[in-house]
Amino acid sequence: MPDTLMRLQVLLPFDVLVDVQGVSRIVAQTPQGSIGFWPHRLDCAAALVQGILTYEAEARECFVAVDAGVLVKTGAVVTVSVRRAFTGTDLARLRDTVAREFTTLDEDQQQARAAMSRVEADLMRRFASLHDG
């Protein structure tokens, strides 16, 4: 691989979704906005938000819908680690996937969050009663 190109890996908890060499640029979404990565950029790490990661390989633009995660650039290797991601060529369809899959919590997640909120509230009440008693 020439030193003017990068290798991109998109890692899921139990799978490697993308592992491509010959990447000339990557654009990812961070809490501060879009950020671009080129082969000679200094090594860095960035938190990612839900959105579309774009990369160019062999003069072709490719898209990956990613959940929140982290991106690490070390030399010519860029590793993205996310919980969920989907590849596709239709940008509009991928944006719909992000909206549908990543921003809506399923019923189990909502119930788990509600249970955790109840546990946290109970813990705070107990701490308060210790302080008052």
Helices and strands as residue ranges (DSSP letters): E 6-12, E 15-30, E 33-37, E 44-48, E 51-57, E 60-66, E 69-74, E 77-82, E 85-88, H 91-97, I 98-102, H 107-132
